[in-house]
C-alpha cells in the first residue's frame, strides 16, 4: 500500500469516527461541536492507553485503573452516542472524567512531584467546556478545576509520604511526557475546533454571497446596499426619469398554444437577452410582469440617458424578431417611452420588490398599449430630447385612456453620423 493510499484511509477513518454522533437533522454548528467532542475523546483515549499499560508495568495498579476506566467509559459513551445521536450524556461524562480522573491519579501517585504534574490533564475540562456552546457555564468548570488544584496543595505532605517508590528519572520523564501530552490534547482539540469553525465560516460566507447575489438579481445594486444596511422603508421621489415598457404582441393567444415548460423556457431566453441588452445600455431593469418588460434610466445616482433608452428600444425590437416562441418564428413588440417624475420604493417584508409608480409610469404604459405592433411610441417630451440623434415620425394626437389627448411620436431609427 502506498503512502498516499494509507493517508487517505487514515483520514477517512478519522472522519468516520469524528462523525459517529452526527444526526441528519443537525445544523453545521451542531455537527462541528459533535465532531470536535468525539475526536478529542478518541485522541485522549489513544494518548492515555500507554500510561495505563506503563502504570501496570511499574506496579501501581490503582493509578493504572484510572485511565483504564476512562478508556472503557469513553468506548461505552461512543456506542451510546452512535445509537442515540444525542451528545448530552457523552459531553457531560467526558467533562466530568477530564475534571476528576487526573486528580485521582495525582493522589494515587503521591502528589504534584511524584505524579509529575498529572493533574494538568484536568485543564482539558474547562478548555473543552469553552469549545462546546452547549456547556452553559464554562467559567464554573474552570473554577472547579482551580479549586481541585488548590485543594491538593495542603495534602502534598500526606500524599508524598504514602507515594509509591519511583525512580527519579522516571518522574522527570513523566513530567516531560505529561506536559507534551496535555499540550498535544489541547492543541489537537483546538485545531479541530478551529478547522470546523473555519469550514462553518466559509459556508456562511458562501451563503451570504449567494443571498447577496439573489438580492441583487431582484433589486438594483444601490437599493440592495441600502436594504442590507438596514434602511427601511425605502421610498424616493425621482425626477426626470425615463421609463420604457415593452410588451409582446398577441401574447395571450400565443401562450394558449404552448405547454407551461415551453412557454417559460422561451420567455426566459428572450428576457435573458433583454437583460444583457439593458446592462450594455446602462439601464436599470425594474421588473417583468407576465410578458411585459420595464426598464428605467436616471434617478439612482445617474442622470437620465434617454439616448440609451431609445437605443435599447431599437435594439430590443430587432432582437425580439430573432427569437421564437413556440411555433411563431419571430417575436413582435410594442414599446412605449415616457419621461418625468416617479416614486420608487421597496415593498414587502419577506419577498422584497423594488417598484416604480406615478403618472410617468402610467403614461409609458399607455404609450405601449396604444402603439401598433413593432412600433416604439414616445411622448412629445421624449421626442424633443431625442430629435438630434434619432429619426422620429409624428403620429399626431392620440386619445389616451385616463390622460386625454396626447401628441405622440414614433421612434424609427438612429440618425447616421
SEZARO-279596 format. One line per field, with one value per residue (C-alpha): x, y, z; residue in one letter. Coordinates in Angstrom, 3 decimals. Layout:
// residues N
X	(X_...) .
Y	(Y_...) .
Z	(Z_...) .
res	(A_...) .
//
This chain:
// residues 417
X	(0.000_1.494_1.745_-0.935_-3.446_-2.613_-3.020_-6.382_-7.576_-6.444_-8.166_-11.352_-11.270_-10.748_-13.633_-15.911_-15.049_-15.497_-18.915_-20.241_-22.775_-23.827_-27.570_-29.164_-31.046_-28.004_-27.058_-23.454_-22.857_-24.043_-22.018_-18.922_-19.479_-20.068_-17.061_-14.687_-16.006_-15.752_-12.319_-10.936_-12.275_-10.838_-7.489_-7.275_-8.027_-5.157_-2.842_-3.665_-3.655_0.176_0.005_-2.311_-0.021_3.048_1.461_0.561_4.144_5.776_3.420_0.937_-2.376_-4.557_-3.081_-3.343_-7.016_-7.980_-7.016_-8.425_-11.774_-11.597_-10.953_-13.789_-16.217_-15.276_-15.922_-19.318_-20.091_-19.213_-21.502_-24.346_-23.613_-23.696_-27.010_-28.785_-27.128_-27.530_-24.269_-25.586_-24.617_-21.305_-20.367_-21.148_-19.370_-16.262_-16.083_-16.625_-13.873_-11.446_-12.054_-11.944_-9.782_-6.428_-6.699_-7.344_-4.169_-2.440_-3.494_-2.631_0.906_1.646_1.174_2.438_6.082_5.735_2.840_4.848_2.039_-0.522_-3.261_-2.517_-4.762_-7.729_-7.157_-8.742_-12.133_-12.513_-10.894_-13.423_-16.234_-15.222_-15.232_-18.851_-21.622_-23.972_-21.934_-23.793_-21.182_-17.602_-16.414_-17.826_-15.904_-12.702_-13.439_-13.879_-10.557_-8.785_-10.477_-9.372_-5.764_-5.808_-7.246_-4.307_-1.726_-2.248_-2.409_1.039_2.849_0.460_0.405_4.181_4.638_2.498_3.778_4.987_8.735_9.513_12.894_13.610_14.482_11.009_9.411_11.374_10.446_6.800_6.953_8.104_5.599_2.696_3.473_3.735_0.620_-1.596_-0.287_-0.974_-4.535_-5.250_-3.625_-5.466_-8.811_-8.388_-7.066_-10.123_-12.366_-10.693_-10.858_-14.538_-15.156_-13.351_-15.387_-18.556_-17.421_-16.633_-20.060_-21.738_-19.733_-20.737_-24.379_-24.156_-22.636_-25.394_-28.079_-26.423_-26.355_-30.016_-30.899_-29.059_-30.829_-34.175_-33.076_-30.781_-27.355_-27.833_-31.189_-29.760_-26.942_-29.430_-31.600_-28.621_-27.535_-30.881_-32.723_-36.455_-38.770_-37.037_-39.015_-37.714_-39.118_-37.052_-37.264_-36.578_-36.655_-37.039_-39.453_-39.754_-42.329_-42.208_-44.911_-45.210_-47.873_-50.715_-49.071_-52.297_-53.352_-49.760_-49.446_-52.569_-50.868_-47.771_-47.047_-46.038_-42.459_-42.021_-43.562_-41.351_-38.201_-38.872_-39.673_-36.569_-34.374_-35.961_-35.928_-32.398_-31.262_-33.114_-31.404_-27.995_-29.041_-30.268_-26.975_-24.982_-27.010_-26.574_-30.272_-31.957_-34.358_-37.300_-39.322_-41.197_-44.940_-46.062_-44.857_-44.206_-40.681_-39.978_-36.663_-35.747_-32.853_-31.903_-32.851_-30.395_-27.431_-27.169_-28.587_-31.334_-29.894_-32.814_-30.475_-29.512_-33.177_-34.027_-31.059_-32.265_-35.766_-34.468_-32.117_-34.818_-37.226_-34.560_-33.556_-37.131_-37.719_-34.710_-36.329_-39.032_-41.797_-43.364_-44.280_-44.007_-40.604_-40.368_-41.497_-43.064_-43.056_-44.989_-42.845_-43.782_-41.474_-42.222_-40.107_-40.859_-41.033_-41.710_-41.910_-39.748_-39.669_-39.261_-42.469_-42.987_-41.486_-40.378_-40.317_-38.865_-39.859_-38.453_-41.098_-41.877_-45.132_-46.704_-48.094_-44.905_-45.116_-48.816_-48.048_-45.327_-47.805_-50.375_-47.721_-47.094_-50.724_-51.786_-48.764_-49.144_-47.162_-43.409_-43.564_-41.944_-44.299_-42.960_-44.378_-43.649_-41.249_-39.221_-39.304_-37.938_-34.927_-34.226_-34.613_-30.909_-29.729_-32.765_-35.331_-38.869_-42.178_-45.161_-48.226_-50.444_-52.988_-53.939_-56.807_-55.201_-57.428_-57.080_-54.891_-56.780_-55.467_-51.698_-49.417_-47.150_-44.269_-42.842_-39.163_-37.897_-34.100_-30.807_-29.561_-26.470_-23.288) .
Y	(0.000_3.367_6.264_8.292_5.450_4.854_8.561_8.643_5.627_7.121_10.405_8.593_6.560_9.704_11.449_8.434_8.266_12.018_11.806_8.981_11.154_13.380_13.187_14.020_16.954_18.605_22.037_22.940_24.240_21.032_18.895_20.904_20.512_16.760_16.160_18.116_16.369_12.887_13.443_14.833_11.882_9.304_11.062_11.320_7.593_6.833_9.117_7.670_3.991_3.723_5.349_2.651_-0.058_1.626_2.064_-1.620_-2.471_-0.453_-1.866_0.950_-0.740_1.916_4.621_2.269_1.550_5.205_5.740_2.268_3.426_6.475_4.326_1.886_4.713_6.521_3.418_2.958_6.643_6.457_3.445_5.372_8.453_6.426_4.824_7.896_10.690_12.751_14.028_15.356_12.336_11.831_15.507_15.603_12.326_13.443_16.773_15.039_12.488_15.119_17.105_14.294_11.406_13.272_14.406_10.760_9.699_12.608_11.160_7.576_8.527_10.726_14.425_17.026_15.973_12.201_12.241_14.511_17.074_14.636_16.910_19.105_16.736_18.183_21.502_19.831_20.117_23.931_24.093_21.552_23.471_26.572_24.615_23.498_26.081_23.549_23.815_26.603_27.673_27.058_29.535_27.299_24.310_26.356_27.444_23.794_22.911_25.703_24.627_20.996_22.028_24.353_21.608_19.338_21.836_21.226_17.466_17.379_16.292_13.446_12.227_12.337_10.313_7.479_7.742_4.632_4.439_5.676_6.218_9.983_9.573_8.108_11.052_13.508_11.651_11.670_15.427_15.906_13.416_14.878_18.389_17.274_15.052_17.729_20.310_17.899_17.198_20.908_21.669_18.884_19.823_23.499_22.690_20.532_23.256_25.989_23.910_23.182_26.833_27.926_25.496_26.849_30.444_29.640_28.033_31.066_33.428_31.436_31.547_35.305_35.760_33.643_35.616_38.868_37.750_36.756_40.095_41.996_39.972_41.347_44.800_47.469_47.481_50.850_49.749_46.395_48.233_50.411_47.433_45.419_48.453_48.284_51.167_50.542_51.688_52.755_55.361_58.036_60.677_60.676_63.450_63.318_59.535_57.802_54.862_52.179_49.390_46.661_44.072_41.029_41.364_38.821_37.012_35.716_33.663_32.546_31.260_29.122_27.011_26.139_23.878_25.710_24.425_25.517_28.927_29.631_28.450_30.637_33.677_33.046_33.101_36.316_38.160_36.965_38.512_41.736_41.765_41.597_44.339_46.602_46.121_47.075_50.288_51.119_50.884_49.704_46.818_47.186_44.043_41.791_41.322_38.394_39.302_42.966_44.292_47.552_49.446_52.974_55.396_58.014_58.515_56.122_58.455_58.815_61.351_60.044_58.977_58.980_58.275_54.992_54.219_54.873_52.789_49.945_50.214_49.953_47.080_45.259_45.429_43.989_41.350_40.172_39.275_36.930_34.960_32.352_31.482_28.138_27.868_31.616_32.246_35.873_37.899_41.302_44.014_47.146_49.673_52.877_55.528_58.482_60.799_62.625_62.237_58.878_57.446_54.394_52.184_48.739_46.986_43.742_42.343_38.878_38.909_42.306_44.135_47.454_49.101_52.437_54.371_57.578_59.351_58.872_55.083_55.168_57.283_54.881_52.037_53.897_54.650_50.902_49.755_52.235_51.566_49.450_46.168_46.600_50.297_52.455_55.207_58.116_61.264_64.680_65.447_62.356_63.181_66.671_65.262_62.578_64.752_65.414_61.797_59.825_59.863_60.271_60.454_62.319_60.194_63.075_63.319_60.070_59.661_58.013_56.495_58.291_61.017_62.554_63.664_63.270_64.166_61.177_60.238_57.030_56.375_54.875_54.724_56.352_59.224_58.493_60.119) .
Z	(0.000_-0.961_1.494_-0.248_-0.031_3.629_4.415_2.671_4.629_7.910_7.064_6.084_9.296_11.371_9.628_10.164_13.879_14.360_12.682_14.879_16.668_13.784_13.080_9.694_11.198_12.787_11.518_10.757_14.285_15.954_13.550_14.426_18.191_17.978_15.743_17.957_21.079_19.547_18.039_21.314_23.324_20.906_20.714_24.512_24.837_22.474_24.473_27.938_26.892_27.087_30.530_31.814_30.481_31.961_35.393_35.438_34.416_37.233_39.862_40.578_39.678_41.323_39.105_36.109_36.757_36.440_32.752_32.077_33.491_31.197_28.098_28.907_29.728_26.506_24.391_26.092_25.578_21.882_21.463_23.143_21.042_17.832_18.790_20.205_18.146_21.306_22.782_26.084_28.225_26.403_26.723_30.444_31.167_29.275_31.091_34.442_33.774_32.499_35.677_38.257_36.997_36.738_40.393_41.375_39.544_41.299_44.666_43.705_42.635_45.655_44.876_42.481_42.298_42.348_39.822_37.529_37.459_36.013_37.351_34.331_32.357_34.271_32.470_29.439_31.160_31.136_27.700_26.423_28.112_26.185_22.932_23.194_23.212_24.873_28.116_29.836_32.385_31.218_33.830_36.570_35.156_35.238_38.827_39.851_38.199_40.106_43.355_42.888_42.215_45.227_47.443_46.602_47.910_51.662_51.016_49.377_52.535_53.292_49.686_49.236_52.420_51.026_47.438_45.624_45.202_41.672_40.042_39.878_36.215_35.610_37.446_35.318_32.154_33.247_33.722_30.153_28.751_30.766_29.604_25.971_26.220_27.717_25.262_22.394_23.569_23.875_20.522_18.682_20.238_19.391_15.915_15.199_16.600_14.548_11.375_11.919_12.752_9.578_7.475_9.064_8.484_4.850_4.413_5.994_3.785_0.708_1.791_2.372_-1.082_-2.620_-0.777_-1.830_-5.476_-5.286_-3.691_-6.411_-9.068_-7.917_-6.719_-8.179_-6.532_-4.817_-3.378_-2.239_-0.416_1.443_2.353_3.653_5.678_7.486_5.837_5.803_4.420_1.221_-0.732_-3.103_-5.409_-8.591_-11.159_-14.894_-15.140_-18.498_-18.339_-21.033_-21.136_-23.777_-24.349_-26.635_-29.324_-29.121_-26.243_-24.673_-27.695_-28.217_-24.642_-25.003_-27.689_-25.630_-22.683_-19.481_-19.722_-23.333_-22.672_-19.654_-21.450_-24.497_-22.340_-20.259_-23.353_-24.634_-21.307_-20.561_-23.837_-22.943_-19.528_-21.199_-23.622_-20.799_-18.944_-22.049_-22.392_-18.690_-17.862_-14.669_-15.044_-12.697_-13.317_-15.704_-15.366_-17.448_-20.930_-20.090_-19.528_-17.647_-17.529_-16.488_-16.804_-14.226_-10.617_-8.898_-8.727_-12.509_-14.913_-17.184_-20.538_-22.958_-25.852_-24.153_-23.538_-27.189_-28.338_-26.148_-27.619_-31.197_-30.340_-28.343_-31.283_-33.585_-31.028_-30.484_-34.122_-33.934_-31.104_-31.492_-29.065_-29.814_-33.481_-34.009_-35.644_-34.546_-31.552_-32.156_-29.520_-28.698_-26.834_-25.021_-23.550_-21.254_-19.116_-15.877_-12.101_-10.463_-6.956_-6.290_-3.223_-1.740_-0.783_1.094_4.306_3.168_-0.645_-1.460_-4.620_-5.742_-7.913_-9.550_-9.503_-10.728_-13.755_-15.803_-15.404_-16.338_-19.403_-20.559_-20.150_-22.287_-24.899_-25.134_-25.112_-27.852_-30.069_-33.240_-33.371_-33.979_-33.136_-30.447_-29.325_-27.258_-25.708_-27.120_-24.245_-25.118_-28.847_-28.193_-26.317_-28.930_-32.030_-32.500_-32.562_-33.778_-36.541_-35.259_-37.075_-35.619_-35.114_-34.177_-31.378_-29.682_-27.231_-24.229_-21.524_-18.222_-19.706_-22.608_-25.974_-26.257_-29.169_-29.696_-31.956_-33.364_-32.811_-36.068_-36.178_-35.216_-37.361_-39.396_-38.154) .
res	(X_X_X_X_X_X_X_X_X_X_X_X_X_X_X_X_X_X_X_X_X_X_X_X_X_X_X_X_X_X_X_X_X_X_X_X_X_X_X_X_X_X_X_X_X_X_X_X_X_X_X_X_X_X_X_X_X_X_X_X_X_X_X_X_X_X_X_X_X_X_X_X_X_X_X_X_X_X_X_X_X_X_X_X_X_X_X_X_X_X_X_X_X_X_X_X_X_X_X_X_X_X_X_X_X_X_X_X_X_X_X_X_X_X_X_X_X_X_X_X_X_X_X_X_X_X_X_X_X_X_X_X_X_X_X_X_X_X_X_X_X_X_X_X_X_X_X_X_X_X_X_X_X_X_X_X_X_X_X_X_X_X_X_X_X_X_X_X_X_X_X_X_X_X_X_X_X_X_X_X_X_X_X_X_X_X_X_X_X_X_X_X_X_X_X_X_X_X_X_X_X_X_X_X_X_X_X_X_X_X_X_X_X_X_X_X_X_X_X_X_X_X_X_X_X_X_X_X_X_X_X_X_X_X_X_X_X_X_X_X_X_X_X_X_X_X_X_X_X_X_X_X_X_X_X_X_X_X_X_X_X_X_X_X_X_X_X_X_X_X_X_X_X_X_X_X_X_X_X_X_X_X_X_X_X_X_X_X_X_X_X_X_X_X_X_X_X_X_X_X_X_X_X_X_X_X_X_X_X_X_X_X_X_X_X_X_X_X_X_X_X_X_X_X_X_X_X_X_X_X_X_X_X_X_X_X_X_X_X_X_X_X_X_X_X_X_X_X_X_X_X_X_X_X_X_X_X_X_X_X_X_X_X_X_X_X_X_X_X_X_X_X_X_X_X_X_X_X_X_X_X_X_X_X_X_X_X_X_X_X_X_X_X_X_X_X_X_X_X_X_X_X_X_X_X_X_X_X_X_X_X_X_X_X_X_X_X) .
//
